[in-house]
Amino acid sequence: MRAIDHFIAGETCDAAGRYGDVYDPNSGLVQARVRLGTQADLDVAIAAAQAAQPGWAATNPQRRARVMFNFKALVEAHMDELAQRLSSEHGKVIADSKGDIQRGLEVIEFCCGIPHLLKGEYTQGAGPGIDVYSMRQPLGIGAGITPFNFPAMIPLWMSGVAIASGNAFILKPSERDPSVPVRLAELMREAGLPEGILQVVHGDKEIVDAILDHPAISAVSFVGSSDIAHYVYRRGVAAGKRVQAMGGAKNHGIVMPDADLDQVVSDLAGAAFGSAGERCMALPVVVPVGDKTADALRAKLIPAIHALRVGVSTDQDAHYGPVVNAAHKTRVENWIQTGVDEGAELVVDGRGFALQGHEEGFFIGPSLFDRVTPDMQAYKEEIFGPVLQIVRAANFEEAVRLPSAHQYGNGVAIFTRNGHAAREFAARVNVGMVGINVPIPVPIAYHSFGGWKRSGFGDTNQHGMEGVRFWTKVKTITQRWPDGSAAGEAARNNDAFVIPTMS
């Protein structure tokens, strides 16, 4: 059976030890085994990074940018291959896999501008003959711990900015779909990146803890569930590292009475059920304002949901494919049952869905709940599957309060034709990313991505200038150059330098 190995010091590297199963979600069969790393594997990668990083940091930023340009071209040339690999291990349809890769590439495009992004500040004449300037320098070695749901985009978000800024980077991808991260590392090496600057070490909690504890790693970026994000943040900070840890979500879509309901239903079909709902920026909760709006929305949603096509990831007509594995399928179905037990109205039940010829695949049909209330656990927690919940709000104030009071604060959207309502909502809602008639408000690459509350731990967001700040440290220099003349000598005798606050 095919083995998926580490990528260390510029080449694939097998190692003795434990293995994890990698499934084909369409068939339910094991298709490969991934090596699970150890402390010894991490130490080898750290040694390679330490040997390579000083030279990479000393490489001028234009040359680092050229590697990013080359890498972007290589990924585009291999797009079909990468998307096929991604779909075969994750289960998302090919179009979604290409979108996964493309959104990561947009951050690589941003990194092509790294010469400009790393420019410091300069003040001439801060004192008599004194100038002050600052520079951004890399941290050294960074690490990324990434989730299964975006095996291309999120590794690219993290590694691109870190590497372009002059750091070495060690990636620990999800063991559920590890092939694409290794292939991306191979393409980065082909693009001209020195060996040891981007490495991939697979593993589970053992390797995560090793990364968080290793003294040579200066910063860690994480995306995953909130409980683990909090654990990563606390343990990493306790070890003296910078940590940004993005957690779970329960994003809301507010539907005002004046909204275009046909457009809302079209948007919800993709935002709630696309990629089988396995997205931290999915829209699993819709909040119509007023019963009249709720009844009209529900009436339009039911036929739209029944029209969704669930298929294998290579089915070009499928709206979404299977979830990632059997355990996750069971988890989602258990949450559906929890909603029923708590008294929510299950309008469309996606459980028991079977695809002919793929009966052992990890497929779940789309589900719709109505009359979900904020006290229900099925509302409070992230389901991470193709399940949409209707939570009815009596008025605008309640619609603002629902996402603001929720434990998660990743994204939120409002659908309305009223500019004042949209502006008021965006200003007041206690959530990190807001869409106005945009169902999935993931910011473009030169802005930054990050949620609030239990959706994000740490002070710095992903990519954009926030990412550059996270992966660099500022050094400030105050300088004075004596001119060496007789007049300069007299000036030195009469005007000794003193700190301004000690006049």
N, C-alpha and C positions, 0 to 999 in steps of 0.2 A: 504494500500500500504506500502511496506517495507520502513522503515526509516533508513538512515545511520547517525549514531550518532558520536559525538566527542569521542576521547579516552583520558581521563584525569585521572591522578593519578592511572594508572594501570588498568583501566576498562572503558568499553564503558559508555558514559554519555549522556543522553538526556537532552535537555534544551528547554525551551519555546522560541518562536521567529519565525523568518522567515524561509522559506524553499526554496530550489531550485530543479528543476526537473533534474533527471538523465535519459537520454534516452538510449534505445537500438538502436544503429545506423543502425542495420540490418533491423529493422522493422519500425523505426521512432516513436515508441511508448514510452511513459514514463514508466520506469520500477521501479523507486524508487524516494524517495525524500530525499535530504540531508539537514540537519540542518545548517543554516547559523549563525555563531557565532557572539557574541557581545563582547563588552569590558568586561562585567562581566564574560563571559566564559573564556576569556584570563586571567583575574585576578585570577581565580581559578587555571588555569594551571600554572601560574607564581608562585603562592603560593606553589603548590606541587613541582615545580622545585626547588624553593629556599630551601625547606625543605630537598630535596633529594640530591642536587648537592654536598654540602661539603663532605658528606660521600662517594659519588661516586668518587670524585676527590682524596680522601684519600685512596681509594682502589688501591692496587699496580697494575701496568700495566699488569702483567701476568694474574691476575684475570680478568681484563677488557678484555684481549685478549681471555680468555676462553669463555666469554659470546659471543664474535664474532664467535668463532669456533662453539659453540652450535647453534647459530642463523643460520649460514651458513647451517648446517646440517638440521635444521628444514625447511628452505626455500626450499632446494633441495627435501626434503620429500614431501612437499606440492606444488611442481612445477606445476603439472597439474591443481590443484584447483586454484592456483593464476593466471595461464595463462588463464583459462576459465573465471574467474572474470574480468580480464583485458580486454580480447577481447569483452566480453559482454557489457562493458561500453565505450570502446574506439573505437572498430570496427576493429582493426588490426587483421590479421589472427593469429592463434594459434602459428605458428612458430615464427612470429615476436614478439608476447607477451613473449614467452619463451626467445627469445634473449634479450628483454627489461629487464627481470628479471636477466638473466645470466650476462649481462654487469654490473648491479648493484652489483651482488654477487662478481664480480672480485674486486671491491673496498673493500667489506667486507673482502675478502682474504688478501688484502693489509693491512687492519686494524688489522688483526691477528698478524702482526709484530709490533704492537705499542710499546712494550717494547724497541725495538731497535730504533724506529723512534723518541722516546722522549728523547733519550740520549743527555745530554748537552755536553759542552766543558770544558776542565780543563787545566790550565797552572800552573805548579809548579815553584816556584822561580821567580815570576814576579818582586819581589823586595827582600830585605833582610828579609828572613823568611816569605815572603808573597806569598800566592797562590790566584789565581783567577779562579772561575768556574761559569758556567751559567746553568740554568735549564729552561725547557719549562713547563709552567703551564697553565691550562685551563682558558678560559675567564670567565666562569660562566654559563650563559644561552645564547644559540644561537637559531636562528630561521631560517627556510627555507620556501620559497614560491616557489612552483613548478608548472610546466605547465601540460596541459592535455596530451601532446603527448608521454611522458615517465613517466607514473604514478608509476612505480617501480624503474627504473634505477636512475632517478635524486634524488628522496627522499633518496635512498640508498647512492648515491654519497655524499650527504650533511651530512645526519645523522650519517653514519658510522664513518667518520673521526672525526666529532665533539664529538660523544659519546665516542669513543675509547680514545680520548685525555682528557677525564675527565669532559666534559661539560654536562649539561642538554640541551635538544633540543626540540623545539616546531615546529611542521610541519604544515604548511597551504597548503594542496594540492589543486589541481584544483577541483572545485565543479562539473566539468563535468564528472569525473571518479574517485570518492573518495574512493571506496571500498577497493582497494588493499593497499593503504597506511595504512588504519586502520588495515587490516589483518596483515601487516608486523609488526606494533606496537604490536599487540597481540603476534605474534611469538617471537619478541624480549623480551617481558616480560616473556614468557614461557622459553626462553633461559637463564633466570637468571638476566635480567636487573632489577634493583630496580624500583619500581613504582615512577612515577614523572620524570624519566630521559628522556624518549621518550613519547611525547604526541602529539595528532593530534587534531587540532581545525579547523573545516571547516569554510568557509566563502567567502565573496566577498571583495570589496574595503573597506568596513567598518572594517573588521578584519585586512586587510593588513595595513591600516593606524594605527590601534591600535598597531600592532606589531612594526611598524617603529617608533612610538612615545614613546613606553613604556620604562621608564628609566632602568628597570631591565634587559632588553635584550641588550647584549653587541655587538652582531654581527648578521648580516642578510645575507643570501645567497639567490639569486633569479635567476630564469631562466624564460624567457618569451619574449615578443615582445620588440623591442628596445625602443619605446616610453615609455612603462611602466618601463623598466629596468632603463632608465634615471631618471624617476620620483622616483623610489625606491631608486636609488643611492643618488640623491640630498636630498630627505627627510630624509633618514637614516643617512647620513653623517651630516646633519644639527642638528640631534638629538644626535650627538656624538658617533655614532656607526661605527664599521667596516662594510663595505658593499662590496660584490662582486655581480655584477648584469650582467648576461649574456643575450644578446639580440638576435635579428633576424639574418638572413643570406641570402646571395645570392651566393652560392658557384659555382665556375666555374670549368669545366673540359677542360683542354687544350689538343687538339689532334694534335700532330705533324705529318708531312707527313709520317714518318717512323713507326708510331704506328701500332700495330696489330688490325685492325678495327673490326675483329670478336670478339676479346676479349673486345674491347672498347664497342661495342654494348651490349654484355652480361653484362658488368659492369654497363652500363647506365640503362639497364632495371631494375636492382635492386636499383641502387642509386637514380634514378630520380623518379621511380614510386612505389618502395617498401613503405609499410606503408602509401599508398596513398599520398606520398610526404610530410607527416606531420612530418618532421624531420628537425631540424636546421642544420644537417649535410647532408641533401639530396643534390643531384647534379642537380639542375634545369636548369643550363646553360652549354651548351657544345660549345667550341670555337675551331673549326677546323682551322688549319693554311693553307691558300691557298684554292682557289675555287675547285681545283681538289680533295683535301682531303674532303672538305665540301660536294661536290656532291656524292662522294663515300660513305661517312658516312650516308648521308640522304637516299641513296638508300637501305642501309642495315637496317637503323632504322625503316623504314615504315613497312616492314613485321614483324619485331620483336615486334613492338608496337601492331600491329593487333593480334599478337599471345598471348598477355597478357590476362590472365583470371581474371576477376573481379568477386568476389563472397562473400558470407557471411563469417563471420570470422571463422566459423567452417569448411569451405570447405577446405579440405587438398590440393586440386589441385589449389586453387586460389592463384594468385600472390599478390593481395592485396584486402582489403575489403572497407567498406564505410568510409567516413570522419566522424568526431565526431558528428556533429549536422547539422540541416537544415540551420542555419545562416552561418556556415562555407561553406557549399555546395554553397549557394548563393554567398558568397564572392569570391570563386574560379571561379565560372562561370562568375561573373562580370569582373574579371581580364582577363579572356579569351576574353570577348567582348572588353575590353579596348585594348588588343593587336591587335585585328582585326581593331578597329577604328583608331589605330595609324599607320596602314599600314603594320604590319607584316603579313607574309603569313601563314595562318592556314592550315597546311598540314593534320593533323588528329584532328578532333573535338570530344572531349569527352563529350560534353554537351548533355543532353537529354537521357543519358544512363539509362535504367531501367532493373532491374533484375527480371525475371519472378517469381512471388510469393512473391516478396519483393519490390513491386513498390513504397512503401512509405519510403523505406530505403534511406539513404543519400549517394547514389552511384554516382560516377563521372567516366566516362571512361577516358583513357589516352589521352592526347592532345600533339601535336607536332607543334611548330612554327619554321619557317625558316625566315631568313633575318630580324631578330630582330636587332635593332640598339641601341647604348648606350643612345640616347636621349629619348627613349620611357619610359613612367612611368611603363609599364608592365615589363620592364627590371630593372628599378631602385628599385622597391619594391619587397618585399617577397610575393610570391603567396601562398606558403605553401599547395600545392595540387599536383595532378598528372599531371603536366604540364612541358614539356621540351622545352627549347628555344635554337635555334641554332643562335649564333652570330659569323659571319664569320670574321676572322682576316687575314690580308694580309701577315703578317710575324710574326716572333718570338717576335719582340719588341712590336708589338701591342698586342700580346697574353699576354705578361707580364703586359702591361699597363692596360688592361681591369679590371682584378680583383684588381689590385693595386689602381686604381682610384675609385673603387666602394665604396659607403658609408659603406657597410658591409665588414667585414674581418674575417669571421669565418674559413672557410676551402677552400682549392683549391686543384686540382689534375692536374698532367701532365701525359700524356700517350706518351711514346717514348721509342725507343731502344738506344737512344744517351745519354750516361752517362754525357757528358759535358753539353748538353742542360739541362738535369735534374738538375745537380748541380748548374748551373747558374740560372735557374728558382727558385729553392728553396732558394737560397741566396738573390735574388733580389725582389721577390714578397712580397707585403705589406699585408700579410695575416698571421693569427696566427697559423694555422695548415695546413701542406702541405702533400699531398700524391704523391708518385712517382709510377705510375702504380697501385695505390690504390685509388679507387673511393671515399671512405668515410673514411678519415684519422682521426678517433676518436682514441686518444692515449690509450694505455693499462693502466691499473689502477695505476701502479707505476710511470707513467709519469703524466702529468697534462693536463687538458682540458681548453682551453680558446681562445677566438677570439680577434681581434683588432678592432679599430675604433668603429662604432656603434654596433658591435657585443659583446662588453664587456666593462663594466664600473667598475673601481676599479683596484687595482694593483696586485691582487693575483688570480690565476686560481683555478679551481676545482680539487679535489682529488690529489693523489700523495703527494710529500713533500710540494708542494704549499698549499695543503689543510691543512696539519698539521701546517704549519706556520700561515695560516689564523685563525685557531681555537685555537691557543695558543699564549701566550705572553712570552717573554724572561725576566728572572730575572738574574742579574749578581751579584755575591758575591765576594768581596775582603776580605781576612781573614789573620790575623796574630795571632799566638799563642805564647805568652811569655813562656819560659821554666821554670821560677820560681827559677832558681839557682842564686848563687851570681854573677857568670859571666854574666848570663842573666840580672841581675839587673844593673850591670855596663854598659852593652851594651845599656840598655834602657836609662840610664842617658846620655850616650854620643851620641846615635844615635836615636833621636826622629824621628818618622815617618813623612815624608813630602810628599806632592804630587809631583811626579817627575817634573812637569812643574814649580814648585816653588822652585827649587834648589837655 
